[in-house]
Amino acid sequence: MEKALMQREGYAALDEYTSADLLAVAAAREVREEEVVFAGTGLPMLAIMLAQVSGTSCKVIYEAGTIESQSRSLPSSVGDPRCVTGCSIASGLLDVFDQLQRGRIDLAFLGGAEIDQYGNVNTTVIGDYLHPDVRFPGSGGNSDINSLSKRTVFIMLQEKRRFKEQVDYITSPGWRVRHWPSGEWVHRRRAYGQKFAGGPTAVITNMAVYRFDEESGRMYVDTIHPGVAKDMLQENAGFPLDFSRCRGETVPPTYEELDILYQVVDPEGVFLAKKS
């Protein structure tokens, strides 16, 4: 009955959208009015442009150095010349990271290779740091952006090897980190003191949306994507998931949101596969 009602009211059915579509839409819904949003390449670009075209008044900063871009043609990366379209500042990393340090970024979208139940993220190595099984490019600004933005939303693929009880390396600190010099695990607020700005508030995966408890810092399931069962979710996590505050199913994309994504935001198929 509920699913049928959703379809009558303009929500797409499960076979009418892709996982990437749902990720972009769910991320766009995290953007609030009048926010300054820091976006990287890929799904964050889809999300912020979808939010803007849908009527959310917000300002976007692209990592490579453009502030308040007004592009209506989806850039292929944060270094694409289209990012400069209508922007108020076209400079470089120094200026945009200066905005971070001044506390002017409300929301940031990031990704990662691994994440643990407290939001610690790894984009550096798999295995031992000095003798890694896999070495990634590194932070690329991930740590700075996550540490200095008021809110951070991570967009990730969910697999058991990625959702770990403890990440192999902490590139970007979550809500519980090791306090120097004791090595004791403490709340991010205590470790950072007056420099505490914010932290990860949500993780959007191809299976669910997660949020974090403000006091314990522990991740919990907020909504589960259509077609995903609870046991499937747990099978793809390396730690016990908290379902106690699950609000039910993630609201699927509307036909209007899908139309904006494919006809306005990414008609060239830069990040979304063109529909036949």
C-alpha positions as CSV (number, residue, x, y, z in Angstrom):
1,M,0.0,0.0,0.0
2,E,2.8,2.5,1.0
3,K,4.9,1.7,-2.1
4,A,1.8,2.0,-4.3
5,L,1.0,5.4,-2.7
6,M,4.5,6.6,-3.3
7,Q,4.3,5.7,-7.0
8,R,1.0,7.6,-7.3
9,E,2.6,10.6,-5.7
10,G,5.4,10.7,-8.2
11,Y,8.1,8.5,-6.6
12,A,10.0,6.1,-8.9
13,A,9.7,2.3,-8.5
14,L,12.8,0.3,-7.6
15,D,13.5,-0.8,-11.2
16,E,13.2,2.8,-12.5
17,Y,16.4,4.2,-11.0
18,T,20.0,3.1,-10.3
19,S,22.0,3.0,-7.2
20,A,24.0,6.0,-8.4
21,D,20.7,7.9,-8.9
22,L,19.6,7.2,-5.3
23,L,23.0,8.1,-3.9
24,A,22.9,11.5,-5.7
25,V,19.4,12.2,-4.6
26,A,20.0,11.2,-1.0
27,A,23.1,13.4,-0.9
28,A,21.2,16.4,-2.4
29,R,18.6,16.1,0.3
30,E,21.4,16.8,2.9
31,V,21.9,20.3,1.6
32,R,20.1,23.0,3.5
33,E,19.1,26.5,2.6
34,E,21.8,29.2,2.4
35,E,24.6,26.7,3.1
36,V,28.2,26.9,1.8
37,V,29.0,23.5,0.4
38,F,32.4,22.0,-0.3
39,A,32.2,19.5,-3.2
40,G,34.7,17.1,-4.8
41,T,34.6,15.3,-8.1
42,G,31.8,12.8,-9.0
43,L,28.7,12.2,-7.0
44,P,29.1,15.3,-4.8
45,M,28.9,17.4,-8.0
46,L,25.7,15.6,-9.0
47,A,24.3,16.2,-5.6
48,I,25.1,19.9,-5.3
49,M,23.9,20.7,-8.8
50,L,20.7,18.7,-8.2
51,A,20.1,20.6,-5.0
52,Q,20.6,24.0,-6.8
53,V,18.5,23.2,-9.8
54,S,15.7,21.9,-7.5
55,G,15.6,25.3,-5.8
56,T,17.8,25.0,-2.7
57,S,19.7,28.3,-2.3
58,C,23.3,27.4,-1.5
59,K,26.8,28.3,-2.5
60,V,29.2,25.7,-3.8
61,I,33.0,25.6,-3.4
62,Y,35.0,23.3,-5.6
63,E,38.2,22.0,-4.2
64,A,40.5,23.1,-7.0
65,G,39.8,26.8,-6.3
66,T,36.4,28.1,-7.5
67,I,34.0,29.8,-5.1
68,E,30.3,30.2,-5.8
69,S,30.3,28.5,-9.2
70,Q,27.1,29.1,-11.2
71,S,27.8,26.4,-13.9
72,R,24.7,24.7,-15.3
73,S,26.8,22.3,-17.3
74,L,28.2,19.5,-15.2
75,P,32.0,19.7,-14.8
76,S,33.9,16.5,-15.3
77,S,36.1,17.3,-12.3
78,V,36.8,20.1,-9.8
79,G,39.5,21.3,-12.2
80,D,37.2,21.5,-15.2
81,P,37.0,25.1,-16.7
82,R,33.2,24.9,-16.4
83,C,33.6,25.3,-12.6
84,V,34.6,28.9,-13.3
85,T,31.3,29.8,-14.9
86,G,29.7,32.7,-13.0
87,C,31.9,32.2,-9.9
88,S,32.8,35.0,-7.6
89,I,36.4,33.8,-7.1
90,A,38.6,31.6,-9.4
91,S,41.8,31.1,-7.6
92,G,43.4,28.0,-6.1
93,L,43.6,25.6,-3.2
94,L,44.9,28.3,-0.9
95,D,41.8,30.4,-1.1
96,V,39.3,27.5,-0.7
97,F,41.1,25.9,2.2
98,D,41.4,29.4,3.8
99,Q,37.6,29.4,3.8
100,L,37.7,26.0,5.7
101,Q,40.1,27.3,8.3
102,R,37.9,30.4,8.8
103,G,35.0,28.1,9.6
104,R,32.9,29.2,6.7
105,I,32.1,25.7,5.2
106,D,28.7,24.4,6.4
107,L,28.7,21.0,4.6
108,A,31.3,18.9,2.8
109,F,30.9,15.8,0.7
110,L,33.7,13.3,0.8
111,G,34.5,9.6,0.0
112,G,36.8,7.0,1.5
113,A,38.2,3.5,1.1
114,E,37.4,2.4,4.7
115,I,35.2,3.7,7.5
116,D,34.7,2.4,11.1
117,Q,31.7,2.7,13.4
118,Y,32.9,6.1,14.8
119,G,33.4,7.7,11.4
120,N,37.2,7.4,11.1
121,V,38.0,7.2,7.4
122,N,41.0,5.7,5.6
123,T,42.1,7.0,2.2
124,T,45.8,6.2,2.7
125,V,46.7,2.4,2.9
126,I,45.3,-1.1,3.3
127,G,47.5,-3.1,5.6
128,D,50.6,-1.9,7.5
129,Y,51.6,1.7,6.7
130,L,55.2,0.9,6.0
131,H,54.5,-2.4,4.1
132,P,51.0,-1.9,2.7
133,D,49.0,-4.3,0.7
134,V,47.5,-1.4,-1.2
135,R,48.6,2.3,-1.1
136,F,46.0,4.9,-2.1
137,P,46.8,8.5,-3.2
138,G,46.4,9.7,0.4
139,S,44.3,12.5,2.0
140,G,44.0,14.8,-1.0
141,G,42.5,17.3,1.5
142,N,40.1,14.7,3.0
143,S,41.4,15.2,6.5
144,D,41.4,19.0,6.4
145,I,37.9,19.2,4.9
146,N,36.4,16.7,7.3
147,S,38.1,18.3,10.3
148,L,37.2,21.9,9.6
149,S,33.7,21.7,8.0
150,K,30.7,22.0,10.3
151,R,29.1,18.9,8.8
152,T,30.6,16.1,6.6
153,V,28.6,13.6,4.6
154,F,30.6,10.6,3.3
155,I,29.4,8.9,0.1
156,M,30.7,5.3,-0.1
157,L,30.3,1.8,-1.5
158,Q,29.3,-0.5,1.4
159,E,31.2,-3.8,1.7
160,K,32.4,-5.7,4.7
161,R,36.0,-5.0,3.8
162,R,35.2,-1.2,3.8
163,F,32.9,-1.0,6.9
164,K,35.5,-2.2,9.5
165,E,35.6,-2.3,13.2
166,Q,38.9,-0.5,13.0
167,V,40.3,1.1,9.9
168,D,43.8,0.2,8.9
169,Y,44.9,3.9,8.9
170,I,43.0,7.0,10.1
171,T,43.3,9.6,7.4
172,S,40.3,11.6,8.5
173,P,39.3,11.5,12.2
174,G,35.8,10.5,13.2
175,W,34.0,10.9,16.5
176,R,36.4,8.9,18.6
177,V,40.2,9.3,18.1
178,R,43.4,8.5,19.9
179,H,44.4,11.3,22.2
180,W,48.0,12.3,22.2
181,P,50.3,11.5,24.0
182,S,48.4,8.8,26.0
183,G,46.9,7.0,23.1
184,E,43.5,6.8,24.9
185,W,40.4,6.7,22.6
186,V,38.4,9.8,23.4
187,H,35.6,11.8,21.9
188,R,36.6,14.1,19.1
189,R,35.4,17.1,21.1
190,R,37.9,16.4,23.9
191,A,40.8,15.8,21.6
192,Y,40.2,19.0,19.6
193,G,39.2,21.3,22.4
194,Q,38.5,24.8,21.2
195,K,39.4,23.7,17.6
196,F,36.4,21.4,17.5
197,A,34.4,22.4,14.5
198,G,32.0,19.6,13.6
199,G,32.5,16.2,12.1
200,P,30.9,13.4,10.1
201,T,27.1,13.6,10.3
202,A,26.0,11.0,7.7
203,V,27.3,8.2,5.6
204,I,25.3,7.5,2.4
205,T,26.1,4.1,0.8
206,N,24.6,2.0,-1.9
207,M,22.6,0.2,0.8
208,A,21.5,2.7,3.5
209,V,21.9,6.1,5.1
210,Y,23.8,6.2,8.4
211,R,24.1,8.9,11.0
212,F,26.0,9.4,14.3
213,D,25.0,9.7,17.9
214,E,26.0,13.1,19.2
215,E,27.3,11.8,22.5
216,S,28.7,8.4,21.9
217,G,29.8,9.2,18.3
218,R,28.7,5.7,17.2
219,M,27.1,5.2,13.8
220,Y,23.5,4.0,13.5
221,V,21.2,3.1,10.7
222,D,18.9,5.9,9.7
223,T,17.1,4.5,6.7
224,I,17.6,1.4,4.5
225,H,17.4,1.7,0.8
226,P,14.5,0.0,-1.1
227,G,15.2,-3.6,-1.9
228,V,17.8,-4.0,0.8
229,A,17.1,-6.4,3.8
230,K,18.5,-5.8,7.3
231,D,20.5,-9.1,7.2
232,M,22.0,-8.0,3.9
233,L,23.1,-4.8,5.5
234,Q,24.7,-6.5,8.5
235,E,26.5,-9.0,6.2
236,N,28.2,-6.0,4.6
237,A,29.5,-4.5,7.8
238,G,32.4,-5.6,9.9
239,F,30.8,-4.4,13.2
240,P,27.4,-4.8,14.8
241,L,25.0,-2.3,13.3
242,D,22.7,-0.2,15.4
243,F,19.1,-0.5,14.0
244,S,17.4,1.0,17.1
245,R,16.7,4.4,15.5
246,C,16.0,3.2,11.9
247,R,13.2,5.3,10.5
248,G,12.4,2.7,7.8
249,E,13.0,2.9,4.1
250,T,15.0,5.6,2.3
251,V,12.6,7.7,0.3
252,P,13.2,6.9,-3.4
253,P,13.9,9.5,-6.0
254,T,10.9,11.3,-7.5
255,Y,10.4,11.3,-11.2
256,E,11.1,15.1,-11.1
257,E,14.5,14.5,-9.4
258,L,15.4,11.8,-12.0
259,D,14.4,14.1,-14.8
260,I,16.6,16.9,-13.5
261,L,19.5,14.6,-13.0
262,Y,19.4,13.2,-16.6
263,Q,18.0,16.1,-18.5
264,V,19.5,19.1,-16.8
265,V,22.4,18.1,-14.5
266,D,24.1,15.3,-16.5
267,P,22.6,15.0,-20.0
268,E,26.0,14.2,-21.4
269,G,26.4,11.1,-19.2
270,V,29.6,12.4,-17.5
271,F,28.9,10.4,-14.3
272,L,25.5,8.8,-15.0
273,A,25.0,6.2,-17.7
274,K,22.8,7.6,-20.4
275,K,19.3,6.1,-20.5
276,S,18.4,4.4,-23.7
